[in-house]
Amino acid sequence: MSKVIDGKAFAESVRQDVAKQVAWLKDEHDITPGLAVVLVGEDPASQVYVRNKGIQTKAAGMNSYEHKLDTSVTEDELLALINTLNNDSSVHGILVQLPLPSHIEESAVIDAIDYRKDVDGFHLTNVGLLNTGGDGVVPCTPLGCIMMLKDRLGDLSGKNAVVVGRSNIVGKPMAALLLKESCTVTIAHSRTQDLPAVCREADILVAAVGRPEMVPGDWVKPGATVIDVGINRIERDGKTKLVGDVDYASCEAVASAITPVPGGVGPMTIACLLHNTLQQAARLHGVTLPE
């Protein structure tokens, strides 16, 4: 088995499975899942990301609704659009692309989304469900990580897992998912004492700090599985390069399995967004999807 965990191939298998279930939902129940994506402003990276989401949504047989708003849009206008989407029966998932302009409060926008259509898993209700063992929406990036871990390692029960990073988007939900799999979980961060020693205890090491190549190979326990969530642009030898939060070459030498950057965790995020949209469409209509 290759040491490299191929996120592109895994994401393709997830998308194919979603497409089959979307087709079943259409044929058996006349339901077409719909994803609405709201983009505020002209950020180039966000525009590319939103475009890719739309392409993959349609490829899976779903309806894609894009709402592109000018940076000058007011918070009230944005909240009014979200209210309209909440009440639109053809929309089963709502995603507001972050970050938002500084005059709009992100928490107010997230809270305004109907938690049953919150396919990002950021609404406080879904956060609470995840952390109490309930059946809510799981944030896309951590969901992709746990899928790849279970596919590679099988039963995660009893393994020592260290998550480096404590963000609401990745670190905290990742820790909750690992706890749900009966791992022994440590959340490490910038104030952690002797961070290298903490990382060396991990059977599963998840790096999600947003610092280029922060984790070197001598922080990794031999035989550990390394999940690199980071995507950082750096200048090297006069060229722009994408790197993760771990130093890939030195970590790959000691790990039993590792995700590359690019091509690891990244492709799974949109695939899991499609998965979440499908799941919410079924839930909203009271339909149980086939295995």
C-alpha positions in Angstrom: 0.0 0.0 0.0 1.3 3.4 -0.9 2.5 5.6 2.0 0.8 8.6 0.4 -2.9 9.0 1.1 -4.3 10.1 -2.3 -7.0 12.7 -1.5 -7.8 13.2 -5.2 -8.7 9.6 -5.8 -10.6 9.3 -2.5 -12.6 12.5 -3.3 -13.4 11.1 -6.7 -14.8 8.0 -5.1 -16.9 10.1 -2.7 -18.3 12.2 -5.5 -19.2 9.0 -7.5 -21.1 7.6 -4.5 -22.9 11.0 -4.0 -23.9 11.0 -7.7 -25.3 7.5 -7.4 -27.4 8.5 -4.4 -28.5 11.7 -6.0 -29.7 9.7 -9.0 -31.6 7.4 -6.6 -33.2 10.3 -4.8 -34.4 11.7 -8.1 -35.7 8.4 -9.4 -37.4 7.2 -6.3 -38.6 10.4 -4.7 -38.4 13.1 -7.4 -36.0 15.2 -5.2 -33.1 17.0 -6.6 -30.7 18.3 -3.9 -29.9 22.0 -4.3 -26.9 23.9 -3.0 -26.9 27.7 -2.8 -23.5 29.4 -2.5 -23.2 33.1 -1.6 -20.1 35.0 -2.5 -19.6 38.6 -1.3 -16.9 40.6 -3.0 -14.2 39.9 -5.6 -11.6 37.8 -3.8 -9.8 35.8 -6.5 -9.3 32.7 -4.4 -12.9 32.7 -3.3 -14.1 33.1 -6.8 -12.1 30.1 -8.0 -13.3 28.0 -5.1 -17.0 29.0 -5.7 -16.7 28.2 -9.4 -15.3 24.8 -8.6 -18.1 24.1 -6.1 -20.6 24.9 -8.8 -19.0 22.7 -11.4 -18.8 19.7 -9.0 -22.3 20.3 -7.7 -23.7 20.0 -11.2 -21.5 17.1 -12.1 -23.1 15.2 -9.1 -26.5 15.8 -10.5 -27.5 18.5 -8.1 -28.8 22.0 -8.7 -26.3 24.8 -8.1 -27.5 28.3 -7.2 -24.8 31.0 -7.1 -25.5 34.5 -5.5 -22.6 36.9 -6.1 -22.9 40.2 -4.1 -21.0 43.4 -4.2 -18.6 44.2 -1.3 -20.9 47.1 -0.5 -23.8 44.8 0.4 -25.2 45.6 3.9 -25.4 43.0 6.6 -29.2 43.4 6.6 -29.4 42.7 2.8 -27.2 39.6 3.2 -29.4 38.3 6.1 -32.5 39.0 3.9 -31.1 36.8 1.2 -30.3 34.0 3.7 -33.9 34.2 5.0 -35.1 33.8 1.4 -32.9 30.7 0.9 -34.0 29.3 4.2 -37.6 29.4 2.9 -36.8 28.1 -0.6 -37.8 24.4 -0.8 -35.5 23.8 -3.7 -32.5 24.7 -1.6 -31.2 22.1 0.8 -27.8 23.5 1.5 -26.6 27.1 2.1 -23.0 28.1 2.1 -21.8 31.6 2.6 -18.2 31.9 1.5 -15.9 33.2 4.2 -14.2 35.5 5.0 -16.8 38.3 4.7 -16.1 42.1 4.5 -15.3 43.6 7.9 -18.6 45.5 8.1 -20.5 42.2 8.2 -20.5 40.1 11.4 -19.7 36.5 10.4 -21.4 35.0 13.5 -24.7 36.8 12.7 -24.6 35.4 9.2 -23.8 31.8 10.3 -26.5 31.9 13.0 -29.1 33.2 10.4 -28.7 30.0 8.3 -31.3 27.3 9.1 -29.2 24.7 10.9 -30.8 22.0 8.7 -29.4 23.7 5.6 -26.0 24.6 7.2 -23.8 22.3 5.1 -20.6 23.9 6.5 -21.5 22.6 10.0 -20.7 26.0 11.6 -24.1 26.8 13.1 -24.1 26.6 16.9 -26.8 23.8 16.8 -24.6 21.6 14.6 -21.5 22.4 16.7 -23.5 21.3 19.8 -24.8 18.1 18.1 -21.2 17.2 17.1 -19.8 17.7 20.6 -22.6 15.8 22.3 -22.7 12.8 20.0 -25.8 13.9 18.1 -26.6 13.6 14.4 -25.7 17.0 13.0 -23.8 18.4 10.1 -20.0 17.8 10.3 -17.7 20.5 8.9 -16.4 19.4 5.6 -12.6 19.5 6.1 -12.6 17.5 9.4 -15.1 15.1 7.8 -12.8 14.5 4.9 -9.9 13.8 7.3 -11.8 11.3 9.4 -13.0 9.5 6.2 -9.5 9.1 5.0 -8.2 8.0 8.4 -10.9 5.3 8.7 -10.3 4.1 5.2 -6.5 3.8 5.8 -6.5 2.6 9.4 -9.9 0.9 9.9 -10.8 1.0 13.6 -9.3 4.1 15.3 -10.3 3.1 18.8 -7.6 3.5 21.4 -5.2 5.4 19.2 -3.4 8.5 20.5 -4.4 11.4 18.4 -2.8 14.9 18.5 -4.5 17.8 16.7 -2.2 20.8 16.3 -4.5 23.8 16.0 -7.7 24.8 17.9 -9.8 26.6 15.3 -13.5 26.3 15.2 -13.4 25.3 11.5 -10.9 22.4 11.8 -9.1 21.9 15.1 -12.0 21.6 17.5 -14.4 19.6 15.3 -11.5 17.3 14.3 -10.9 16.6 17.9 -14.6 15.9 18.5 -14.7 13.4 15.5 -11.6 11.6 16.9 -13.2 11.4 20.3 -16.3 9.9 18.7 -14.1 7.2 17.2 -12.8 6.5 20.8 -9.3 7.9 20.3 -7.4 9.5 23.1 -7.2 13.1 21.9 -4.9 16.0 22.7 -5.4 19.4 21.2 -2.1 21.2 21.0 -1.6 24.9 20.1 0.8 27.8 20.3 0.9 27.8 24.1 1.5 24.0 24.4 4.6 23.2 26.5 7.1 21.1 24.7 5.0 20.8 21.5 7.6 18.4 19.8 7.3 15.9 22.7 3.5 16.1 22.5 3.5 15.4 18.8 5.9 12.4 19.2 3.2 10.6 21.3 0.7 10.6 18.4 -0.4 7.6 16.5 -2.4 10.1 14.4 -1.0 13.6 14.0 -3.3 16.2 12.4 -1.6 19.5 11.6 -4.0 22.4 11.2 -2.2 25.6 12.3 -1.7 27.5 9.0 2.1 27.8 9.4 4.2 26.6 6.5 6.2 23.4 7.2 6.0 24.0 11.0 6.1 20.3 11.8 9.4 18.6 11.0 10.0 14.8 10.7 11.6 14.6 14.1 8.3 15.6 15.7 6.6 12.5 14.2 6.5 9.1 15.9 7.8 6.4 13.6 4.9 4.7 12.0 2.4 7.5 12.7 -0.3 8.6 10.3 0.1 12.3 9.4 -2.9 14.4 8.2 -1.7 17.8 6.8 -4.6 20.2 6.6 -2.5 23.3 5.9 -2.4 25.0 2.5 0.2 27.8 2.5 1.7 29.7 -0.4 5.4 30.4 -0.1 8.2 31.8 -2.3 11.0 29.4 -2.9 13.8 29.7 -5.5 11.9 32.6 -7.1 8.7 30.6 -7.5 5.4 30.4 -5.7 4.8 27.0 -4.1 2.0 25.4 -2.2 3.1 23.6 1.0 1.4 22.2 4.1 1.9 22.7 7.8 4.3 19.7 7.9 7.7 19.4 6.2 6.6 16.7 3.8 10.0 15.2 2.9 11.2 14.7 6.5 7.8 13.6 7.8 7.2 11.2 4.9 10.4 9.4 5.8 9.1 8.3 9.2 5.3 8.2 8.9 3.5 5.1 7.8 1.0 7.2 5.9 0.7 10.9 5.0 -1.4 13.3 3.0 0.4 15.5 0.5 -0.1 19.2 -0.2 -1.6 19.7 -2.7 -3.7 16.6 -3.4 -4.4 15.4 0.1 -7.1 16.9 2.3 -8.0 19.8 -0.1 -9.9 17.8 -2.7 -12.0 16.1 0.1 -13.5 19.4 1.3 -15.7 20.0 -1.8 -16.5 16.3 -2.0 -17.7 16.4 1.6 -19.7 19.5 0.9 -21.6 17.5 -1.7 -22.0 14.7 0.7 -23.5 17.1 3.3 -25.9 18.6 0.8 -27.1 15.2 -0.2 -27.6 14.2 3.5 -29.5 17.3 4.3 -31.8 17.0 1.3 -32.7 13.5 2.5 -33.2 14.6 6.1 -35.4 17.6 5.1 -37.6 15.3 3.2 -37.6 12.4 5.7 -35.9 10.0 3.3 -33.4 7.3 4.4 -30.6 7.0 1.8 -29.5 3.5 0.7 -26.1 2.4 2.1 
